Amino acid sequence: MKCSLKKIMKVIGIILAIAAAAAAVYLVVKKLQEKKQLAAEGIDDLESFVSCSCLDDEPIVVDDQPAA
């Protein structure tokens, strides 16, 4: 019984390792495609690119008055 449990755990480990490697390859390819698309659009400064919509929000107004 112990031997079969070890084999099952080994197979599960191999499957998890393959899935992790596939996920890593997917993320790398996705990142490279994003950079290629930005280069095609003419955005040269990739370091300052923000890929979220956080810049679309309304600006935050801060009062410059000291707290009482």
TORFIMAR-356621 format. One line per 10 residues: number of its first residue (from 1); for each residue x, y, z of C-alpha. Coordinates in nm, 3 decimals. Example, Ala and Ser with C-alpha at 12.3 -4.5 7.8 and 13.67 -1.06 7.14 Angstrom:
! residues 2
1	1.230 -0.450 0.780; 1.367 -0.106 0.714 .
//
This chain:
! residues 68
1	0.000 0.000 0.000; 0.285 0.241 0.079; 0.445 0.176 -0.256; 0.131 0.264 -0.451; 0.084 0.582 -0.245; 0.439 0.690 -0.331; 0.372 0.627 -0.700; 0.050 0.828 -0.687; 0.225 1.118 -0.514; 0.506 1.103 -0.769 .
11	0.260 1.120 -1.059; 0.077 1.410 -0.896; 0.408 1.591 -0.848; 0.502 1.542 -1.212; 0.164 1.672 -1.326; 0.199 1.979 -1.101; 0.549 2.047 -1.231; 0.429 2.029 -1.592; 0.136 2.261 -1.514; 0.368 2.512 -1.345 .
21	0.607 2.508 -1.641; 0.317 2.560 -1.884; 0.188 2.853 -1.677; 0.534 3.012 -1.673; 0.568 2.978 -2.050; 0.220 3.126 -2.096; 0.305 3.430 -1.882; 0.635 3.490 -2.061; 0.471 3.469 -2.404; 0.190 3.700 -2.293 .
31	0.441 3.956 -2.162; 0.645 3.941 -2.484; 0.332 3.989 -2.696; 0.235 4.292 -2.486; 0.579 4.449 -2.537; 0.565 4.373 -2.909; 0.224 4.537 -2.934; 0.348 4.846 -2.748; 0.646 4.873 -2.979; 0.415 4.851 -3.280 .
41	0.202 5.133 -3.136; 0.509 5.352 -3.099; 0.536 5.355 -2.722; 0.909 5.360 -2.663; 0.919 5.399 -2.286; 0.799 5.056 -2.175; 0.910 5.112 -1.817; 0.650 5.386 -1.759; 0.368 5.191 -1.922; 0.078 5.113 -1.688 .
51	-0.141 4.830 -1.809; -0.437 4.903 -1.584; -0.718 5.154 -1.587; -0.605 5.323 -1.266; -0.520 5.640 -1.461; -0.877 5.666 -1.589; -1.018 5.750 -1.247; -1.106 6.100 -1.144; -0.820 6.292 -0.981; -0.799 6.298 -0.603 .
61	-0.837 6.647 -0.458; -0.626 6.712 -0.150; -0.678 7.020 0.065; -0.353 7.186 0.163; -0.489 7.309 0.495; -0.322 7.174 0.809; -0.532 6.967 1.047; -0.660 7.154 1.353 .
//
